Amino acid sequence: MNVLVYSGSDASPASHTKTLTSFRSLLVPNYAVQPVTSQALSGHPWSATCALLVLPSFLPPGTTPSGASTGSALSPAAVNEIQKYVASGGRVLSLGTPARVQSRKTHNSLSLSAQIAGISISGLDTAKSQPESKLTLEDTESRLSLSLTPAAPSDSGEAADVQLTAADNTHIDGIPCTGVIDTSDAPDGAGVKILARLRTDAESAVGVQAHIGRGNAAIWSLHLESPLSVADKDRTRLNIIRQTLSDLGLAVPSQESEAQTHARPTPQILTGAPWRAGVVSSILQALEVPSLETSEPYQLKDSNDTFLVHPPSSAARVFTEARESAAKSSEDPSTWNPKHIVAYTAKGGEGPSLPPRELTPKFDIATYYEALATARKDRGCPESYPQNGWGVGEALLYGEIVTSTQTMLDKNMRLLSSLPTPVLSLASAQLTGRGRGGNIWLSPPGCLQFSLLLRVPLSALPASKIVFVQYIFALAVAEACRSEQALGAEGERVRIKWPNDLYAITRDGEKKKIGGILVNTSFGAGKVELVVGCGLNVLNPPPITSLTQLLPEGSTPPTMERTLAAIMARFERMWAEFLRERGSFGPFMDLYLDRWLHSDQLVTLTTVTPPRKVRIVGITPDHGLLRTLPEPDGTTSSYGADFIDLQPDGNSFDLMAGLIKTKT
């Protein structure tokens, strides 16, 4: 789930930056904290995966300081989407903006409105001379109205002495405050909870919380996002945020897990399957790495990273030095180079060696290869390959903590173009994981996250067929989950959400995202390099949904090693058939449609005027577009109607909510 931090041009740049930093420190790995623009709020399907919408301090009207977003301010269309979000049970948290809490004057249905550039608010008494409201939330049942009113031009506010109303009566001074929250006209019985007041004026609230329809809102006129210089006071500030988030219903990670958040990459280990001699040697030769018989590392400088390649004899020293360095060095990404790779080459012609278990406590490489051998045998994978090649998953580059398995392959041109393929890059944790469309991919403990480098001539795979690679990989993952190496029969709960997500149907019938696929391509010299990235929640505890939660209580949970092995073996067979058919999706279409969530699904197409109901009937066999058929509306018939085919690049798909929109 996402925690979205508003980043429009009317949000304070300083407040926005500090909000992202503070909330990421508190909520990762349970939630992905990322910015959201007004355009995204109005035109993208964000609400279904949003656990909380955070509004940093708004700028006073007419203020545009340096560093402000170049996007648009909060628009009526964005406000309308927030309205739907709150009405359906969403959560909103506002920081550093004063507010009014008052009684509604009319009895309209639940509404969320805004006064932006003179737009009026239905249901508000505008006879009084009041500051302009940026955003107003209203509830007819309790007759409650909450209005955000940006303060006078100030990015920091005056330091305030604040008394919390919780049982322990904690107080904190020196925290920036932009004004008060006026509760003098709040309706009786509306359930407004005062969170804090000024110690100098007990009538002046600076924090409130209230239910709005089925939703929940908390408003602070304090700049809780701004760190305080005194350590004890800053701990109190963070505890206030934690308590607010918890009261809003978020599952806040324990402070113990926060302290364990990794800050720097660790050394990586390059290995080959024990039964496949020469894998690592072939990789090093292709990268022009000389003999590693000496203890001196070889420096491999690439476009995005610099790597030091070490022999196995240096492994203990390299890992020890890395741990010592991490304990005292900066978290600044600019200090993360050079990165270290220990290459386990063959010993005495007896096949590749593997690292001792203590170097990889989060992933047992030997167990993985044992599981891969079993999975390959079960799936009938080849025993040998032309030109001393190897199979999918038989060349493994593993790091406990890496920046991004995807970035490391597709942003380092030397690796991308020179590595023999296939090569699997795996991490137990990522510092800058990437999702589709520039989104952050969370890296919580228990998530299987990897990237697979493939290379194929365009004569064997036409460029127009590359779109199907993400479909085939998603299908391979779904099938692997059904294997005895993963979930067995319970794997039927794992389904594909078009175009590139994996969902689980929980025991109570909810559909929850558990994974995603990202494919990056690079063309040149008559071939294409593909980096297939995948994240799959395998062992995550709640609130993150994972494979292990799909099993009955008392069942043996899946393992990272066996699950990955099952995916690799299944994808190898599918990939080979896909290439034999020169990119035809025909052999996989029936199984894919059986595994996805959308057969015969009715959705609303808002890319036409007026919006129209269409029924999903499949994907097109030529270009992998989503194929829909217009639904009869009383005046028209679907008989003889033309298909409406849709592509992700021009549309936003919220298929779980039954909506297809034009991207803005």
Buried (B, 14 or more C-beta within 10 A) or exposed (E): BBBBBBBBBBBBBBBBBBBBEBBBBBBBBBBBBBBBBBBBBBBBBBBBBBBBBBBBBBBBBEBEEEEBBEBBBBBEBBBBBBBEBBBEEBBBBBBBBBBBBBBBBEEEEBBBBBBBEEEEBEBBBEEEEBBBBBBBBBBBEBBBBBBBBBBEEBBBBEEBEBBBEEEEEBEBBBBBBBBBBBBEEBBEEBEBEBBBBBBEEEEBBBBBBBBBBEBBBBBBBBBBBBEBEEEEBBEBBBBBBBBBBEBBEBBBBEEEBBEEBBEBBBBBBBBBBBBBBBBBBBBBEBBEBEEBEEEEBBEBEBEBBEBBBBBBEBBBEBBEEBEEEBEEEEEEEEEBBEBBBBBBBBEEEEBBBBBEEEBBEBBBBBBBBBBBBBBBEBBEBEEEEEEEBBBBBBBBBBBBBBBBBBBBBBBBBBBBBBBBBBBBBBBBBBBBBBBBEEBBBBBBBBBBBBBBBBBBEBEBBEEEBBBBBBBBBBBBBBBBBBBEBBBBEBBBBBBBBBBBBBBBBBEEEEBBBBBBBBBBBBEEEEBBBBBBBBBBBBBBEEBBBBBBBBBEEEEEBBBBBBBBBBBBBBBBBBBBEBBEBEBBBEEBBEEBBEBBBBEEBEBBBBBEEEEBBBBBBBBBEEEBBBBBBBBEEEEEEEEEEEBBBBBBEEBBBBBBEEBBBEBB
